[in-house]
Amino acid sequence: MANVTLTPQQISRTGVDLTDTGSLSTSNNYFFRNTGREFLHFKKTGAGACVVTIVTPKTVAGLAVADPTVSVPATTGDLMVGPFPPDTFNNPSGDVEFTLSEITGLTGACAAL
């Protein structure tokens, strides 16, 4: 598995044309620096839904917080996911980590307010 870092693209009042990452892999772990104002954007044109798993390194009373999942629907999926409260989602480096289950026709980008 490779660790891949995405750079959040700044959203502005004049708009942003997000540059999607099209070379995604189910064997990679993806990361982005998180201030709590970041979002993930996924588009799916291929067959088969993609499950995005957001890693939560936090524990409460010694119990791990469950990793939430989001399903990007097959062929017409177009989702914005977030924001990610830092106290729940950030790892010790200040990053959020996520993984992907299926990448056929999937693109993704990270945007920040």
N, C-alpha and C positions, 0 to 999 in steps of 0.2 A: 504494500500500500504506500502511495505517495501522499505527502501532505501538500495541499495546494492552497495558497492564500489568494483570496479575492480582494481587490481594492474597492471600497465603497465609492460610488460615483455620486457627486453632490447634486441634489435636486435644487432647482432655483425657481424663482417666479417666472423666468423666461422659458422654463422647461429644460428637460434633458433628454437627449436621445440615447437611451441606455445601450452600451456596448455589451451584447450578450456573450457569454462564454459557451461556445458550441462543442468544445472538445472535453466533454465530461466523461467520467468513468465511475463505474460502480465499485471499483477497488480503491478509490481515493478517499481521503478525509479532507473536507473543505473547511477553510477558516476565514473569518473576516474580523477586523478590529471593531469592537462594539462599544459605543457610548450610550446605547439605549435609544438611538434615533435612526437605526439602520433597518432596512427591509430587504427581503429577498424577492426576486421576481423570476417566476418560472413559466415557460411556454412549452407545450407538448403537442407535437403534430404526429408522432408515431403511435403505433398500436401499443396497448398496454399502459396502464397507469403507472406513475412513479411515486413511490413513497419516500418522502423526505423526512429523515429523522434528525431532530435537533437535539444535540447532546446537552444534558443538564448536569454539570459536575457538582451541584449543590446537594448537601444532605441536611435534613432537619431531624433533630433528636436521634442522630445516628442512622437514619433511614435515607436511602437515596431517593432523590426526586425523580419521578419517572420521566423518561425522554419523550416529549410530545412528537407526534407524527402528523404530517399533512399529506394528503393524496392529491397529486396533480393528474386530473383526468386525461385519459387517452384521447388523441386526435384534436381536441379543442381546448385543452387545459390552458388557462392563462390566470395565474395566481400571484398575488402579492402576499407575502408572509412576514409578520413582525408587528410591532417592534419587539425587541428582546431585552427585558429588564436586566441590567448587568449583574445585580446581586443573585439572580437565578441562573443566568445562562453563561456568564463569562468564566473562562478558565483562569488560572493564575496569571497568564500572560495578557489578559484583557481581551481575548478572542472568543468568538462563538464558533463551535464546530458543528458540521452537519454532514450527513452521508446520503447517498441516493441509491434506490433499489433497481431502477430501470432507466436507461438513458436514450433509447431509440427516439429520435426526433425531439430531444429535450435540449433547451437552452436555458441559461440562467444568468442573472446579474445581481449585484448588490448595490443598493442605493441608500443614500443618507440624507436626512433633512438638514 
